Amino acid sequence: SQELEQSPQSLIVQEGKNLTINCTSSKTLYGLYWYKQKYGEGLIFLMMLQKGGEEKSHEKITAKLDEKKQQSSLHITASQPSHAGIYLCGAPPNFGNEKLTFGTGTRLTIIP
Amino acid sequence: GAVVSQHPSWVICKSGTSVKIECRSLDFQATTMFWYRQFPKQSLMLMATSNEGSKATYEQGVEKDKFLINHASLTLSTLTVTSAHPEDSSFYICSATPDSFAEQYFGPGTRLTVT
């Protein structure tokens, strides 16, 4: 079965600084989803990457998919307190399959 | 964007009783809904996949007789935890998708505490 390892597990960043979260898959990636979760709440969809080399940006968040490395990265520029939360990557087992396996999560804390 | 609701948002029940959790897609028809559970400080674990009008598909290790899933319409799926025990206490999240190539939309979750 597919496993997704996220690094780091937790991150404490001063407000205004940039940061990167990585998601590495044990198997071929057929797509990669990034979600954000506030503790005890549902997931908020951030981005979906479907092709190798694809890069998407939304506001100050940029995500990239490196199929060869079976890895995706999420980069936040000029972090803000609103970015705090748990970031989860999710991946389907094959193309067109909706079932997602989730990564171990990265807990992001922003220090004012 | 698409909205998925869950009801109740939290519930406390006594050991041995059953609890039903509803998951609704409010502004789209969900051909498939998923149920996840999440223990504190852990990632989401898929419990089952629910397709409208057919039996749910359960992941390995999930007791189908304990976690009853019904997907009666394209906008509603229910998860019933039967004969709940304290170890069933968890955060249950559902998600819904309109088709295989669309993103999943997640509900806000239901926190279940079994005393």
Interface residues (C-beta under 8 A of the other chain):
Chain A: Y33 Y35 G40 E41 G42 L43 I44 F45 M48 L88 G90 G96 N97 E98 K99 L100 T101 F102 G103 T104 G105
Chain B: G1 V4 Q6 T32 F34 Q42 S43 L44 M45 L46 T49 F91 I93 S95 T97 S100 F101 E103 Q104 Y105 F106 G107 P108 G109 R111
